[in-house]
Amino acid sequence: MGEPLVVVSNRGPVGFRRAEDGTLSSVRGAGGLVTALRPLVDRGDVTWVASAMGDVEQELAGEGPREEISAAGTPFRLRLVSHDPETYRLFYGVVANPALWFVQHGLWELKRDPAADLTVPWRDGYAAANRALADAAIAELDLRPGAALYVHDYHLYLVPSHVRSARPEARIAFFVHIPWVGPDDWAVLPSAIGRAVHEGLLACDSVGFHTERWRSAFVAACDALLGRGEDAERVSHANPIAVDTNEFDELAASEAVRARRQELASERPEILVLRVDRTDPSKNAVRGFEAFGRLLERHPELQGRVVLLALLDPSRQEIPEYVDYRTATVAAAASVNRTFGRPGWEPVRLELRDDFPASIAAYTEYDVLLINPVMDGLNLVAKEAPLVNERDGVLVLSRRAGAFAELGEWALGVDPLDVDEQADALARAIALPAEERRVRLAAIQARVRAHDLAAWADRELAELDARTR
Ligand code: G6P
């Protein structure tokens, strides 16, 4: 049994549904953070504090903490925190996404944003929701003397400062799953917000980032906004999150994935280009489709032989910017199909749904994997998909994804804003000699296996221990 740990994240490791007959069932929580962190519960003695999302979870939150069992059979405690709907809307729908997410992914539009004054949403939404989650975390810490607190991501920058002032001796670690940006980028937000964000993280004993690039931006921003660059240097480290390789091997061999593979194999084109993302503007699907169109225009010999399969999970559809981007994504795919498609060949196959087994089946089958985010903290698909790929698939990867620092050497790097370069990289990937494809994929797989999720978690806990001993 590991040391007691209280984990806090906005989305919990499981979601809940109630069937018409009233039966309650739990479903795997969606999104990169939860996929990566779920196995933490198998280290034992874990309490997870998360926001109640939707009616079923609101109702469950009222019943108090729950005993849950992980997929691997380990019990853990789940404490759902309920927020007033308007508080949650301001917290999630106005401040966390899109304001913080957009600022930290270079998506802020200076000529238009901020579209509204953020002061009230910050106070009545973000700060209020953070306080509610921090209060729940404090209550859980009080039940487990000596437990460490492990807080995650951009929804919760104010949790550490609340906990620190209520329990000065608490051991607090934080992990930032998204990029960090420099002081000029933070300056687009009211300065009180920028300062509170950085002060929040400096209330931690340990703060982890996926890459050195994001970590040094954090140090620079702490220095410029608070004059506390040295404190930031002392608490921070880079430790890219990783894949639970055992879980992925098992999933790839599972019945559900095998069935999806058969479906895919029966209709696969000669060359399969794949992308798997949430429909998030940061993922840059529109430019990806434009690049694919340009590839077909420049290489008519590929027409009829290649298909871009885009498996996109609809994300954050309560936020207008996300709805607009999803519409633009559908239009960009349709435009390529209108220009180049012909009977019997649809160049872009776009599927908008959350279907994890289908994604893994496609991971095993791709020839080229296109990952072109404008900015991305890490991008777990860049690790998961090569791990189980069986066709010596080539990775085309944005230089602005955190994963590029680890895998760039074996990928074809692209600038996410440069559509021409992406079209050229796709052509190069398709033409790469078989031996080179094999060597590149094998190197990525070796790297992903060598630094797996267990190694990542060990390092995180060791960083906290080293700073609180
Ligand atoms: C990214 C973020 C996570 C978040 C996930 C899904 O991976 O880094 O923190 O959980 O997206 O986002 P959602 O808004 O659906 O919880």
Residues whose N, C-alpha, C, O or C-beta is under 5 A from the ligand:
A	BS01	G6P	R11 A30 G31 G32 L33 V34 D153 H177
